[in-house]
Amino acid sequence: LAALQDQAVTHLARMMKVNLSEAARAHAGSVAPSAYESYLKALGYIQRYDKPGNLDLAISNLNSAVKTDARFALGFATLGEVYRLKYQTEHHPAWLAEAAANCQKAVQIDDRLPAAHVTLGYLNISLAKTDLALQEFQKALDINPRDASAVMGMASVNEHLGHAAEAEADYQRAIALRPDYWDGYTALGNFYDRQNRVQDAIAQYRRVIELTPDNAEAYSNLGAEYMGINDSQSNVAAEVAFQKSIQLAPNYAAYANLGFLHLTEKRYADCVRSTRQALALNDKDWRVWANLMVAYQWLRDEENYRIVRAKTLGLLEEYAAVNVQEAAVQSALSTFYAEDKLREKAIAHVDSALALAPKDPSVLADVAETYEDLGDRKRALQYAQQCLKNGSTLNDLQRRLALQGLLADPSFRSSGKQ
């Protein structure tokens, strides 16, 4: 009977084009059949979570599965992972809470599920709790040493700890365990992007496109990498990639990236148009609202600037409450409070940002803008020059309307940063 059941599960999985883990097979015999079928449907959607709407379809099927069988631990664990993926793409803090609640439910039912521990590990990374993340990933690997998702989680921990070589090796090992799955190459490409290894990142994103030619996310990532090169030829390649992504599936990431590209090219009206299209798909990410805010600022559209600024600040404060260890979030808050002349709050966030990332050029640019808005030109000049010394360009500073007076200051010009 067990052999026949296993054959039936395997056949159903093949029909639905999903790859089953050992844990998924082990659960098949102990779960209500209709719940397991809903779970398999969800897996199919998760394997292509890059497609718009697939995560919501997965959530619907998983909710059906756990409603049918309230003891379906793997169903709860997978539901937690889907909410984590939604957070990863939409940056809405509510999804973190949903992910954690479902994983905790899974662990209460069965604490021998690698999937639950892997998702909890990633959630701890999001909350800057690296030690707890390491414990969760290790628990998953103790249960199954060949769990590719757990290996990738260890890669993420090593990266957060600054162990780049170990992280790269882990990402590559995760790919070796699942060589035909596009997401592993995406993770390695994202790692190379964070390491400023542009050509290596491009190679990984191209591998993703080879495996999944209809992957809109891969084209968006490829475009973002070209955009980071920051020259006219690469910007053209970036726009082509973004438009290809949108052609495959109108999606938030490509519209948001395209809006930022238009912003860097001073195409402010185009930026508004592209960014508005992104926000129509997801209006929860403060960074995209911030791009729209800056475009309206340069267009001298005071009414829309005020409306969008208020929305941006509200989302930023909500995000900062959860992500307290992100230096760029702290420095961004300082610029808002400085513009509002809330000196003490602005300086407190400057101190937090510099403690977390004292050499990050974007943080240093925010700090320069903060002191400029607070009327401290001397300190603003100091941090603007540090920003340039740590890898930023004059063009980066020129994109900030608040720094135009500083850039025209003879003291800045005499520093040789032309």
C-alpha positions in Angstrom: 0.0 0.0 0.0 2.8 2.4 0.9 4.5 1.7 -2.4 1.3 2.3 -4.4 0.6 5.5 -2.5 4.2 6.7 -3.2 3.7 6.0 -6.9 0.4 7.9 -6.9 2.0 10.9 -5.2 4.9 10.9 -7.6 2.6 10.7 -10.6 0.5 13.6 -9.3 3.6 15.6 -8.7 4.8 15.0 -12.3 1.4 16.0 -13.7 1.7 19.3 -11.7 5.3 19.7 -12.6 6.6 20.0 -9.1 9.7 18.5 -7.5 9.0 16.9 -4.1 11.4 17.1 -1.2 11.9 14.1 1.1 9.7 15.9 3.7 7.0 16.4 1.2 7.0 12.7 0.3 7.0 11.6 3.9 3.9 13.7 4.7 1.9 12.3 1.8 0.6 9.3 3.7 -0.4 11.2 6.8 -2.4 14.1 5.3 -5.9 14.3 4.0 -5.7 13.6 0.2 -7.5 16.8 -0.8 -5.2 18.9 1.5 -2.2 17.3 -0.1 -3.5 18.0 -3.6 -3.9 21.6 -2.7 -0.4 21.6 -1.3 1.0 20.2 -4.5 -0.8 22.9 -6.5 0.8 25.5 -4.3 4.2 24.0 -4.9 3.7 24.5 -8.6 3.0 28.2 -8.1 5.9 28.6 -5.7 8.4 27.1 -8.1 7.7 30.0 -10.4 7.0 32.6 -7.7 8.6 35.2 -10.0 5.3 35.2 -12.0 2.9 37.9 -10.9 -0.1 36.4 -9.0 1.5 33.1 -8.3 2.3 33.8 -4.6 -1.3 34.7 -4.0 -2.5 31.6 -5.8 -0.1 29.6 -3.6 -1.5 31.2 -0.4 -5.0 30.4 -1.5 -4.2 26.7 -2.0 -2.2 26.4 1.2 -4.9 28.1 3.2 -7.3 25.5 1.8 -4.9 22.7 2.6 -4.4 23.7 6.3 -8.1 24.4 6.7 -8.9 20.8 5.5 -6.2 19.3 7.7 -5.3 21.4 10.7 -2.4 19.1 11.6 -0.7 19.5 8.2 2.7 20.9 9.5 4.4 21.1 6.1 1.4 23.1 4.8 1.8 25.7 7.5 5.6 25.8 7.0 5.2 26.3 3.3 2.6 29.0 3.9 5.1 30.8 6.1 7.7 30.6 3.3 5.2 32.1 0.8 4.5 35.0 3.0 8.3 35.5 3.4 8.6 35.6 -0.4 5.8 38.2 -0.5 7.8 40.3 2.0 10.9 39.8 -0.1 9.2 41.2 -3.2 6.8 43.8 -1.6 8.6 44.8 1.6 5.3 45.0 3.6 6.0 44.3 7.3 2.7 42.5 7.7 4.0 39.6 5.6 6.8 39.0 8.1 4.3 38.5 10.9 2.2 36.1 8.8 5.4 34.2 7.9 6.5 33.8 11.5 3.0 32.8 12.8 2.6 30.0 10.2 6.1 28.7 10.8 5.6 28.7 14.5 2.4 26.7 14.0 4.3 24.2 11.9 7.0 23.8 14.5 4.4 23.2 17.2 3.0 20.3 15.2 6.3 18.9 14.0 9.7 20.4 14.9 11.5 18.0 12.4 10.6 20.0 9.3 13.6 21.6 7.6 11.3 23.9 5.7 10.0 25.6 8.9 13.5 26.1 10.3 14.8 27.5 7.0 12.0 30.1 6.8 12.5 31.1 10.5 16.2 31.5 9.7 15.5 33.9 6.9 13.0 35.8 9.1 15.7 36.2 11.8 18.1 37.6 9.1 15.5 40.2 8.2 15.3 41.1 11.9 19.1 41.3 12.1 19.2 38.3 14.5 22.1 36.5 12.8 22.8 34.2 15.7 19.2 32.9 15.8 19.2 32.6 12.0 22.3 30.4 12.2 20.7 28.2 14.8 17.6 27.7 12.6 19.6 26.9 9.5 21.8 24.4 11.4 18.6 22.7 12.8 17.4 22.2 9.2 20.8 20.8 8.1 20.9 18.5 11.1 17.6 17.0 9.9 18.7 17.0 6.2 22.3 17.8 5.3 21.3 18.0 1.6 18.6 20.6 2.0 19.5 23.2 -0.7 17.4 25.9 0.9 19.1 25.4 4.3 22.5 25.5 2.5 21.5 28.8 0.8 20.4 30.1 4.2 23.9 29.4 5.6 25.3 31.3 2.6 23.2 34.3 3.7 24.4 34.1 7.3 28.0 33.9 6.1 27.5 36.9 3.9 26.0 38.9 6.8 29.0 38.0 8.9 31.3 39.2 6.2 32.6 35.8 5.2 32.3 36.3 1.5 34.4 33.3 0.3 32.3 30.9 2.6 29.1 32.5 1.4 30.0 32.1 -2.3 30.9 28.4 -1.7 27.5 27.8 0.0 25.6 29.5 -2.8 27.4 27.3 -5.3 26.8 24.2 -3.2 23.1 25.0 -3.1 23.1 25.2 -6.9 24.9 21.9 -7.1 22.1 20.3 -5.0 19.4 21.8 -7.3 21.2 22.5 -10.6 18.0 22.9 -12.7 16.3 25.4 -10.3 16.5 29.0 -11.4 16.2 30.5 -8.0 19.7 29.3 -6.9 21.3 31.2 -9.7 19.3 34.3 -8.9 20.5 34.1 -5.3 24.1 33.8 -6.4 23.6 36.6 -8.9 22.2 38.8 -6.1 25.2 37.9 -4.0 27.6 39.0 -6.7 25.6 42.2 -7.1 26.1 43.0 -3.4 29.8 42.2 -3.8 30.0 44.6 -6.8 31.0 41.8 -9.1 29.0 43.1 -11.9 30.0 40.7 -14.7 29.6 37.7 -12.5 26.1 38.8 -11.5 25.2 39.3 -15.2 26.4 35.8 -16.0 24.1 34.3 -13.3 21.1 36.3 -14.4 21.7 35.2 -18.0 21.8 31.6 -16.7 18.4 32.1 -15.1 17.1 33.3 -18.5 18.4 30.2 -20.1 16.5 28.0 -17.6 13.4 30.1 -17.6 13.2 32.3 -20.8 9.8 33.7 -19.7 11.3 34.9 -16.3 10.3 38.6 -16.1 12.2 38.9 -12.7 15.5 37.7 -14.4 15.3 40.5 -17.0 14.5 43.0 -14.3 17.6 41.9 -12.4 19.7 41.9 -15.5 18.5 45.5 -16.3 19.3 46.6 -12.7 22.9 45.2 -13.1 23.4 47.1 -16.3 22.0 50.2 -14.7 24.6 49.9 -11.9 27.4 50.3 -14.5 26.2 53.8 -14.9 27.2 54.7 -18.5 25.0 55.6 -21.5 25.5 52.3 -23.3 24.7 50.2 -20.2 21.7 52.4 -19.5 20.3 51.6 -22.9 20.9 47.9 -22.3 19.1 48.3 -18.9 16.1 49.9 -20.4 15.9 47.2 -23.1 16.0 44.5 -20.3 13.3 46.3 -18.2 11.0 46.7 -21.2 11.5 43.0 -22.0 10.6 42.1 -18.4 7.4 44.3 -18.7 6.5 42.7 -22.0 6.7 39.2 -20.5 4.6 40.3 -17.5 3.8 43.8 -16.4 5.5 43.7 -13.0 6.3 45.9 -10.1 10.1 45.4 -10.0 10.7 46.3 -13.7 8.5 49.3 -13.5 10.2 50.4 -10.3 13.6 49.9 -11.7 12.7 51.7 -14.9 11.4 54.6 -12.9 14.7 54.8 -11.0 16.6 54.6 -14.3 14.6 57.6 -15.6 15.3 59.4 -12.4 19.0 59.0 -12.8 18.8 60.2 -16.4 16.8 63.3 -15.3 13.8 62.1 -17.3 11.5 63.2 -14.4 8.1 63.0 -16.2 9.0 59.5 -17.5 10.1 58.6 -13.9 6.7 59.7 -12.6 4.9 57.6 -15.3 6.9 54.4 -14.7 6.9 54.7 -10.9 3.2 55.3 -10.8 2.8 52.0 -12.8 4.9 50.3 -10.2 2.9 51.7 -7.3 -0.3 50.6 -9.0 1.0 47.0 -8.5 2.5 47.5 -5.0 2.2 50.6 -3.0 3.9 49.3 0.2 7.6 50.0 -0.6 8.9 53.3 0.8 11.9 53.4 -1.6 9.7 53.5 -4.7 7.6 56.3 -3.2 10.9 58.1 -2.4 11.8 58.0 -6.1 8.5 59.5 -7.0 8.9 62.1 -4.3 12.3 63.2 -5.8 10.9 63.3 -9.3 8.1 65.7 -8.2 10.7 67.7 -6.3 12.7 68.3 -9.4 9.6 69.0 -11.4 8.7 71.7 -8.8 5.3 70.1 -8.4 4.8 71.2 -4.8 1.4 69.8 -4.3 2.2 66.2 -5.4 5.6 66.5 -3.7 3.9 67.1 -0.3 1.4 64.3 -0.8 4.0 61.8 -1.8 6.5 62.9 0.8 3.9 62.2 3.6 3.2 58.8 2.2 7.0 58.0 1.9 7.7 59.1 5.5 4.8 57.0 6.9 6.0 53.9 5.1 9.6 54.5 6.0 8.9 54.9 9.7 6.8 51.7 9.6 9.7 49.9 7.9 12.3 51.3 10.2 10.4 50.0 13.2 11.1 46.4 12.0 14.4 46.9 10.3 16.3 48.8 12.9 19.8 47.6 11.8 19.6 48.9 8.2 21.9 51.9 8.0 20.3 53.3 4.9 16.9 53.4 6.6 18.3 55.3 9.5 20.1 57.8 7.3 17.0 58.3 5.1 14.9 59.1 8.2 17.5 61.7 9.2 17.0 63.6 5.9 13.2 63.8 6.5 13.5 65.0 10.0 16.2 67.5 9.0 13.9 69.0 6.3 11.2 69.3 9.0 13.9 71.0 11.3 13.6 68.3 13.9 17.3 68.5 14.8 17.5 66.1 17.7 15.6 63.3 15.9 17.7 63.9 12.7 21.0 63.8 14.6 20.0 60.6 16.5 19.4 58.8 13.2 22.6 60.2 11.7 24.5 58.7 14.7 22.7 55.3 14.3 23.4 55.2 10.5 27.1 56.1 10.9 27.5 53.5 13.7 26.1 50.8 11.4 27.8 51.8 8.1 30.4 54.6 8.5 31.8 54.2 5.0 28.6 53.5 3.0 28.5 56.3 0.3 24.7 56.5 0.2 24.6 56.8 4.0 27.3 59.5 3.8 25.3 61.4 1.1 22.2 61.3 3.3 24.2 62.6 6.3 25.6 65.4 4.1 22.0 66.3 3.1 20.9 66.2 6.7 23.5 68.6 7.9 22.9 70.9 4.9 19.2 71.1 5.7 20.1 71.8 9.4 22.2 74.7 8.3 25.6 73.1 9.2 27.4 73.6 5.9 30.8 72.7 7.4 29.7 69.3 8.4 27.7 68.8 5.2 30.9 69.5 3.2 32.9 67.1 5.3 30.4 64.2 4.7 29.9 65.0 1.0 33.7 64.8 0.5 33.8 61.5 2.5 31.0 60.2 0.3 33.1 60.8 -2.8 36.2 59.3 -1.2 34.2 56.1 -0.5 33.1 55.4 -4.1 30.2 57.8 -4.9 30.4 60.1 -7.9 29.6 63.8 -8.3 26.6 62.8 -10.4 25.2 60.9 -7.4 25.4 64.1 -5.3 24.0 66.3 -8.2 20.8 64.2 -8.2 20.0 65.6 -4.8 18.2 68.9 -5.0 19.0 69.7 -1.4 22.7 69.7 -2.1 22.8 72.2 -5.0 23.9 75.0 -2.8 26.7 72.9 -1.2 27.9 71.8 -4.7 28.2 75.5 -5.7 30.1 76.4 -2.5 33.7 77.5 -3.3 34.9 75.3 -0.4 33.5 72.2 -2.2 34.8 73.3 -5.6 38.3 73.9 -4.1 38.4 70.3 -2.8 39.0 69.2 -6.4 35.7 67.2 -6.7 34.6 68.6 -10.0 
